[in-house]
Amino acid sequence: MGLPQLFLGVPIAYDVIRRLGVAYLLYLAWGALSGGRQAFSAQTGTISCGDV
């Protein structure tokens, strides 16, 4: 049973998955626009060979 058969058998399943996708995209947009945590932060200082 693949997704097309599931969506044909349970039409509301498609709507639920579609709405979850929209909610996730809005969540990602909110994080990007609100200045969420940065993936890379600049660190200053020295590094020794043991730290590499």
N, CA, C and O atoms as CSV, one atom per row, in Angstrom:
chain,resi,resn,atom,element,x,y,z
A,1,MET,N,N,0.852,-1.183,0.000
A,1,MET,CA,C,0.000,0.000,0.000
A,1,MET,C,C,0.890,1.236,0.000
A,1,MET,O,O,1.624,1.484,0.957
A,2,GLY,N,N,0.821,1.994,-1.058
A,2,GLY,CA,C,1.610,3.211,-1.172
A,2,GLY,C,C,0.791,4.435,-0.783
A,2,GLY,O,O,-0.381,4.331,-0.420
A,3,LEU,N,N,1.426,5.583,-0.866
A,3,LEU,CA,C,0.725,6.813,-0.519
A,3,LEU,C,C,-0.459,7.110,-1.434
A,3,LEU,O,O,-1.493,7.566,-0.946
A,4,PRO,N,N,-0.349,6.871,-2.742
A,4,PRO,CA,C,-1.534,7.140,-3.579
A,4,PRO,C,C,-2.756,6.320,-3.159
A,4,PRO,O,O,-3.875,6.833,-3.154
A,5,GLN,N,N,-2.545,5.058,-2.811
A,5,GLN,CA,C,-3.675,4.238,-2.371
A,5,GLN,C,C,-4.225,4.743,-1.037
A,5,GLN,O,O,-5.434,4.727,-0.811
A,6,LEU,N,N,-3.333,5.187,-0.162
A,6,LEU,CA,C,-3.770,5.732,1.121
A,6,LEU,C,C,-4.610,6.984,0.908
A,6,LEU,O,O,-5.663,7.145,1.525
A,7,PHE,N,N,-4.142,7.869,0.034
A,7,PHE,CA,C,-4.871,9.108,-0.215
A,7,PHE,C,C,-6.215,8.852,-0.892
A,7,PHE,O,O,-7.184,9.567,-0.638
A,8,LEU,N,N,-6.277,7.833,-1.754
A,8,LEU,CA,C,-7.553,7.499,-2.390
A,8,LEU,C,C,-8.510,6.853,-1.395
A,8,LEU,O,O,-9.717,7.089,-1.443
A,9,GLY,N,N,-7.970,6.036,-0.494
A,9,GLY,CA,C,-8.811,5.355,0.485
A,9,GLY,C,C,-9.246,6.259,1.622
A,9,GLY,O,O,-10.358,6.129,2.134
A,10,VAL,N,N,-8.376,7.172,2.018
A,10,VAL,CA,C,-8.662,8.088,3.125
A,10,VAL,C,C,-8.345,9.508,2.644
A,10,VAL,O,O,-7.241,10.001,2.878
A,11,PRO,N,N,-9.281,10.160,1.987
A,11,PRO,CA,C,-9.008,11.478,1.395
A,11,PRO,C,C,-8.558,12.536,2.401
A,11,PRO,O,O,-7.828,13.462,2.048
A,12,ILE,N,N,-8.990,12.399,3.644
A,12,ILE,CA,C,-8.598,13.404,4.634
A,12,ILE,C,C,-7.105,13.293,4.973
A,12,ILE,O,O,-6.507,14.255,5.454
A,13,ALA,N,N,-6.509,12.127,4.726
A,13,ALA,CA,C,-5.083,11.950,5.007
A,13,ALA,C,C,-4.247,12.915,4.176
A,13,ALA,O,O,-3.271,13.476,4.676
A,14,TYR,N,N,-4.617,13.113,2.916
A,14,TYR,CA,C,-3.896,14.053,2.056
A,14,TYR,C,C,-3.989,15.465,2.620
A,14,TYR,O,O,-2.997,16.193,2.652
A,15,ASP,N,N,-5.168,15.843,3.059
A,15,ASP,CA,C,-5.362,17.184,3.597
A,15,ASP,C,C,-4.555,17.381,4.872
A,15,ASP,O,O,-3.975,18.447,5.084
A,16,VAL,N,N,-4.514,16.364,5.718
A,16,VAL,CA,C,-3.756,16.450,6.967
A,16,VAL,C,C,-2.267,16.608,6.666
A,16,VAL,O,O,-1.607,17.463,7.257
A,17,ILE,N,N,-1.736,15.805,5.765
A,17,ILE,CA,C,-0.313,15.879,5.427
A,17,ILE,C,C,0.007,17.219,4.769
A,17,ILE,O,O,1.060,17.803,5.027
A,18,ARG,N,N,-0.892,17.703,3.927
A,18,ARG,CA,C,-0.681,18.993,3.267
A,18,ARG,C,C,-0.641,20.121,4.294
A,18,ARG,O,O,0.212,21.005,4.214
A,19,ARG,N,N,-1.554,20.092,5.252
A,19,ARG,CA,C,-1.584,21.139,6.276
A,19,ARG,C,C,-0.370,21.054,7.200
A,19,ARG,O,O,0.147,22.082,7.639
A,20,LEU,N,N,0.085,19.848,7.496
A,20,LEU,CA,C,1.304,19.709,8.291
A,20,LEU,C,C,2.503,20.280,7.546
A,20,LEU,O,O,3.379,20.899,8.151
A,21,GLY,N,N,2.543,20.073,6.240
A,21,GLY,CA,C,3.620,20.635,5.431
A,21,GLY,C,C,3.607,22.151,5.445
A,21,GLY,O,O,4.659,22.781,5.548
A,22,VAL,N,N,2.430,22.738,5.344
A,22,VAL,CA,C,2.309,24.198,5.402
A,22,VAL,C,C,2.749,24.708,6.769
A,22,VAL,O,O,3.460,25.709,6.859
A,23,ALA,N,N,2.331,24.031,7.824
A,23,ALA,CA,C,2.717,24.443,9.174
A,23,ALA,C,C,4.227,24.366,9.354
A,23,ALA,O,O,4.820,25.242,9.983
A,24,TYR,N,N,4.853,23.333,8.813
A,24,TYR,CA,C,6.303,23.189,8.931
A,24,TYR,C,C,7.023,24.295,8.162
A,24,TYR,O,O,8.007,24.848,8.653
A,25,LEU,N,N,6.542,24.622,6.964
A,25,LEU,CA,C,7.162,25.705,6.198
A,25,LEU,C,C,7.011,27.045,6.915
A,25,LEU,O,O,7.934,27.858,6.904
A,26,LEU,N,N,5.865,27.279,7.533
A,26,LEU,CA,C,5.683,28.507,8.310
A,26,LEU,C,C,6.611,28.538,9.519
A,26,LEU,O,O,7.142,29.592,9.869
A,27,TYR,N,N,6.806,27.395,10.153
A,27,TYR,CA,C,7.733,27.292,11.281
A,27,TYR,C,C,9.160,27.629,10.846
A,27,TYR,O,O,9.869,28.359,11.540
A,28,LEU,N,N,9.580,27.094,9.695
A,28,LEU,CA,C,10.916,27.394,9.182
A,28,LEU,C,C,11.052,28.876,8.838
A,28,LEU,O,O,12.080,29.489,9.125
A,29,ALA,N,N,10.025,29.446,8.230
A,29,ALA,CA,C,10.063,30.868,7.881
A,29,ALA,C,C,10.134,31.729,9.136
A,29,ALA,O,O,10.875,32.711,9.177
A,30,TRP,N,N,9.379,31.369,10.142
A,30,TRP,CA,C,9.394,32.116,11.399
A,30,TRP,C,C,10.792,32.076,12.018
A,30,TRP,O,O,11.292,33.097,12.490
A,31,GLY,N,N,11.416,30.911,12.015
A,31,GLY,CA,C,12.765,30.805,12.561
A,31,GLY,C,C,13.771,31.633,11.783
A,31,GLY,O,O,14.666,32.237,12.375
A,32,ALA,N,N,13.637,31.669,10.466
A,32,ALA,CA,C,14.561,32.441,9.640
A,32,ALA,C,C,14.350,33.940,9.839
A,32,ALA,O,O,15.318,34.698,9.905
A,33,LEU,N,N,13.105,34.367,9.933
A,33,LEU,CA,C,12.816,35.794,10.051
A,33,LEU,C,C,13.017,36.333,11.459
A,33,LEU,O,O,13.310,37.517,11.625
A,34,SER,N,N,12.869,35.504,12.457
A,34,SER,CA,C,13.011,35.983,13.831
A,34,SER,C,C,14.444,35.871,14.330
A,34,SER,O,O,14.707,36.089,15.513
A,35,GLY,N,N,15.370,35.535,13.443
A,35,GLY,CA,C,16.775,35.475,13.846
A,35,GLY,C,C,17.051,34.311,14.765
A,35,GLY,O,O,17.674,34.471,15.815
A,36,GLY,N,N,16.599,33.159,14.380
A,36,GLY,CA,C,16.835,31.955,15.172
A,36,GLY,C,C,18.320,31.714,15.401
A,36,GLY,O,O,19.161,32.487,14.943
A,37,ARG,N,N,18.623,30.681,16.083
A,37,ARG,CA,C,20.023,30.422,16.406
A,37,ARG,C,C,20.843,30.281,15.136
A,37,ARG,O,O,20.364,29.790,14.114
A,38,GLN,N,N,22.076,30.717,15.223
A,38,GLN,CA,C,22.945,30.692,14.059
A,38,GLN,C,C,23.600,29.329,13.931
A,38,GLN,O,O,23.982,28.713,14.926
A,39,ALA,N,N,23.724,28.867,12.700
A,39,ALA,CA,C,24.326,27.565,12.464
A,39,ALA,C,C,25.822,27.596,12.758
A,39,ALA,O,O,26.376,26.639,13.300
A,40,PHE,N,N,26.466,28.693,12.399
A,40,PHE,CA,C,27.901,28.830,12.614
A,40,PHE,C,C,28.147,30.085,13.424
A,40,PHE,O,O,27.713,31.174,13.047
A,41,SER,N,N,28.833,29.932,14.519
A,41,SER,CA,C,29.160,31.101,15.324
A,41,SER,C,C,30.668,31.304,15.291
A,41,SER,O,O,31.446,30.354,15.375
A,42,ALA,N,N,31.051,32.541,15.168
A,42,ALA,CA,C,32.474,32.866,15.110
A,42,ALA,C,C,33.059,32.752,16.511
A,42,ALA,O,O,32.534,33.319,17.469
A,43,GLN,N,N,34.136,32.023,16.610
A,43,GLN,CA,C,34.825,31.886,17.879
A,43,GLN,C,C,36.213,32.481,17.726
A,43,GLN,O,O,36.887,32.277,16.716
A,44,THR,N,N,36.620,33.207,18.727
A,44,THR,CA,C,37.948,33.805,18.696
A,44,THR,C,C,38.818,33.106,19.711
A,44,THR,O,O,38.325,32.499,20.663
A,45,GLY,N,N,40.097,33.195,19.503
A,45,GLY,CA,C,41.029,32.572,20.419
A,45,GLY,C,C,42.048,31.749,19.662
A,45,GLY,O,O,42.133,31.810,18.436
A,46,THR,N,N,42.806,30.993,20.393
A,46,THR,CA,C,43.839,30.171,19.772
A,46,THR,C,C,43.426,28.712,19.840
A,46,THR,O,O,42.562,28.318,20.624
A,47,ILE,N,N,44.053,27.948,19.015
A,47,ILE,CA,C,43.775,26.521,18.971
A,47,ILE,C,C,45.106,25.781,18.954
A,47,ILE,O,O,46.038,26.189,18.261
A,48,SER,N,N,45.193,24.722,19.695
A,48,SER,CA,C,46.421,23.938,19.721
A,48,SER,C,C,46.234,22.681,18.881
A,48,SER,O,O,45.116,22.340,18.495
A,49,CYS,N,N,47.318,22.009,18.609
A,49,CYS,CA,C,47.251,20.796,17.794
A,49,CYS,C,C,46.404,19.721,18.465
A,49,CYS,O,O,45.815,18.889,17.775
A,50,GLY,N,N,46.331,19.720,19.755
A,50,GLY,CA,C,45.530,18.734,20.463
A,50,GLY,C,C,44.039,18.962,20.305
A,50,GLY,O,O,43.247,18.035,20.471
A,51,ASP,N,N,43.650,20.181,19.987
A,51,ASP,CA,C,42.235,20.514,19.824
A,51,ASP,C,C,41.707,20.193,18.440
A,51,ASP,O,O,40.494,20.143,18.234
A,52,VAL,N,N,42.593,19.977,17.501
A,52,VAL,CA,C,42.159,19.783,16.109
A,52,VAL,C,C,41.629,18.421,15.905
A,52,VAL,O,O,41.218,18.078,14.797
